[in-house]
Amino acid sequence: MPRSVNSVAAKARRKKILKLAKGYFGRRKNVFTVAKNAVEKGLQYAYRDRRNKKRSFRRLWIARINAAARQEGLSYSKFMHLVHENNVGLNRKALADLAMNHPDAFKAVVDSVK
């Protein structure tokens, strides 16, 4: 009995990987074995960095809130303690936005929690 090879599925698998490698440089975009390694590594980085993005944005928000709070005479930790004590329903993202784009509104929040 002759050997049966499912070339349709094999070609689809290779095509899927090469489609993901579109835009890569050199052999990484058109040689399957090289492209497969590059795509796998790229997907690992994407998975990792979706989590790291959340961390880095939180760090940015904290730095912005700290800078704005210090202009009002409070440290970041004291300000956030007062925010939580007074049940202000604003998270770090919203507070950082107020601190950057609406300093008068941020000052009002600081005055309300003092």
Secondary structure as GFF3:
##gff-version 3
##sequence-region A 1 114
A	DSSP	alpha_helix	7	20	.	.	.	ID=ss1
A	DSSP	three_ten_helix	26	29	.	.	.	ID=ss2
A	DSSP	alpha_helix	32	71	.	.	.	ID=ss3
A	DSSP	alpha_helix	76	85	.	.	.	ID=ss4
A	DSSP	alpha_helix	92	101	.	.	.	ID=ss5
A	DSSP	alpha_helix	103	113	.	.	.	ID=ss6
###
